[in-house]
């Protein structure tokens, strides 16, 4: 099955390219802008056609196009792919707001093609471990989730579009990291309403410190923190139940290993022991290790491939994608800042 990628920066090169390979896709065409990125694309995929524009890319014989360009171009590039009758994956966020994302789903439905968004964090080790803990009931009835993407970068990176661009241009941590936090919370605990939002810019450019609180229909409260200027980042996950708490301190190492240039053959991935987050269960002063699940990003594209070939379910539903977009929009509207 033949795939094309538009955008060959961090997302296209280090997330989508290797994960497509591991899921059995052949990357046969890449659209990149700069000479540096064209050279990287040729180095990684010497047999792929390197093109200059989305128009050239959609003219190739492709089963799937992955949109990994800057956020402000996601809608434009996805729409071109959809109108060309090509199944499409869009790196998160699908759109800069709810209505931009909705318009893409409506266009895909009209064109009879598949469309989904790359919420890869659904296949992080901590995500899969939480699903296991929910199924096993190890910590009792869950009532509170604390989920974080916190880091300490007090100086703005002048080369980072997401750190410098306005929200209208797709910049900021709300669209970036909170998309992951909201999507995983909804995946674990179901529909929710946003009841609190603080979206602010501490460093003076795009939003870089965001706290959201969701109340899920099943009674769980989710506290979701994303910050670029947290001098003492909290644990990635703290999940409270009425019998115990699950704590996962760090992300698994899938991203770290991919950034170092890892490539896999079809059906292969990183050794599970390397990409399993350390998890512990706490009962007051007593604690013990809990065997986590290894992360597995190729599951996303495995499901995309099966959906194209056999009509299976897409890995991220229209409902989940639009629910995330709706909450992100509401976070701007009700923010106390």
Buried (B, 14 or more C-beta within 10 A) or exposed (E): BBBBBBBBBBBBBBBBBBBBBBBBBBBBBBBBBEEEBBEBBBEBBEEBBBBEEBEBBBEBEBBBBBBBBBBBBBBEBBBBBBBBEBBBBBBBBBBBBBEBBBBBBEBBEEBEBBBBBBBBBBBBBBBBBBBBBBEEEBBEEBEBBBBBBBBEBEEBEEEBBBBBBEBEBBBBBBBBBBBBBBBBBBBBBEEBEBEBBBBBBEBEBBBBBBBBBBBBEEEBBBBBBBBBBBEEBBBBBBBBBEEBBBBBBEBBBBBEBBEEEBEBEEEEBBEBEBBBBBBBBBEEEEEEEBEBBBBBBBBBBBBBBBBBEEEEEBBBEBEBBBBBBBBBBBBBEBBEE
